[in-house]
Amino acid sequence: MLVAAVAADDPFATGVLSAALRHLASAVTAVYTAIGVRRYLIIGGFALAVGEPFARLLTEQLIDLGCFGLDDDQIRRMVSVGRADDDHGLLGIGRMVQATLT
């Protein structure tokens, strides 16, 4: 029901999701600050069901928290939503192995 409400631009549902994403944004900010990861592919059933609004709300939280040394446009480029398939982990490890072996 939350996914449908966010898709319908319900302000209460969007606010609930945005507030919940503050915790994920804090974790992303901590990882960025600790080791400099600047690209996050969001996957998982709920995130994929919500789609782009999930990435937008997460990005808004990241901008609000700030990522040291990054401007708003750089922060917006950090987050994207993956495709609804089971290949993300396999493709990522495959690319890493290919880059390591070549």
N, C-alpha and C positions, 0 to 999 in steps of 0.2 A: 504494500500500500504506500510505503514511503517513496519507492521508485516512481510509482504512478503520480503521486502528489508533486514530487520534484519536477517530473516531466510536464505537469500541468502548471508549473510556475507558482505553486501554492507558497505564499510567503512564510507560513509557519513551518512547513516541511523543509523548505530550503534553509531556513534559519536553524532548524534542528540539525540538519546534515552539516551545515557550515560550522556550527559549534562543535560537533563531534569530530570534524576534520582538523580542528585546532591541535588535537593530540598527535595526529599523523604529521601535521606540518611541523610540530616541535621536533619530532623524531627525524624528519627529513633535514631540518635545519641543523640538528646535532650531527648527523652524518656528513652533511656538506662542510660544516665547520671543522670536524675532526679529520676528514680525509679528502675533502674536495670533490666529492661526486656531484656532477652537475647535470645528470640526466636520469630521470626516473620514469619508468614505464609502469603504469598502474594497471594491474590485472586482478582477476578474481571476480567471482559471480556478481556480487553486489556492485562493485565499481563499474564493471562492464555493463550491467543493467542500467545504471544511472547514466553512464557514458560521459560525454563532454562536460555536462554540468558538474560532475565529480571533479574533473581536472580543473575547471574554472574556479570552483569553490576552494579547492585545495590551494591553488595558486594564489587566490586572494588572501588566504590565511598565511601563506609563505611571505607575501609582500608585506602584510601587516607585521609579521614577526621580524622580517628582514633577514637577508642572507649576506653576511659580511662581504663587502666589496662588489656586490652585484646590484645593478639597477633593476627597475621593475620589468623592463623588456627581457633582460637576461633571466630573471626569475620565471617569467612566463614561458620561456623556452625550455625550462627544466622538466616540466611535467607533461606527459601525454598518456592517453588511454590506449591500451593494447587492443588487439582484435580478439573476438570471442572464439578462441581456439585453444588447443592444449600445446602449442608449439613454442611458446616464448622461452621457456627454460632450455629446451633442446636447441633451438636456434642460437641462443646466446652462448651456450657452452660450445656448440659447433664452431661459431665464429672465433671464440677465444682459442680453441685448439688449432684452428686453421692459421690464425695469426701467430701462434706460438711455434708451430712446426714449419712455417714457411720463411 
